[in-house]
Amino acid sequence: MVFNSWHAFFNMGGYAGYVWTSFGLSLLMLVVLLLSIINNKKVLLTNIHRQQARIQRRESLSNTEEGRHVTTS
């Protein structure tokens, strides 16, 4: 499709409303998808760090409890 002017390009042969709306909605969905991925990554990393900290606390707690049960004769 060849356009003689910018006005003709933006008019899209009379279908501008459909064309630009579809481009706009597609771009909006891509942005929403990108933001969702970024948010999910942050949540996942936060949960991983919390779980690792919980495991380390349990290990250090069990190590200190084992030390208390050891008796010297």
PEVENWO-V570188 format. One line per field, one symbol per residue. phi: phi as a letter, one per 40 degrees, with the letter a starting at -180 (. if undefined). psi: psi as a letter, one per 30 degrees, with the letter a starting at -180 (. if undefined). burial: I if it has 9 or more other ideal C-beta (glycine too) atoms within 8 Angstrom, else O. A space follows every 10 residues. Layout:
phi: ???
psi: ???
burial: ???
This chain:
phi: .bbcaccccc cfggbddccc cccccccdcc cccccccccc cccccccccc cccccccccc cccccccccc bbb
psi: kkkfleeeef fhgfgeeeef eeeeeeeeee eeeeeeeeee eeeeeeeeee eeeeeeeeee eeeeeeeefk kk.
burial: OOOOOOOIOO OIOOOIOOII OOOOOOOOOO OOOOOOOOOO OOOOOOOOOO OOOOOOOOOO OOOOOOOOOO OOO
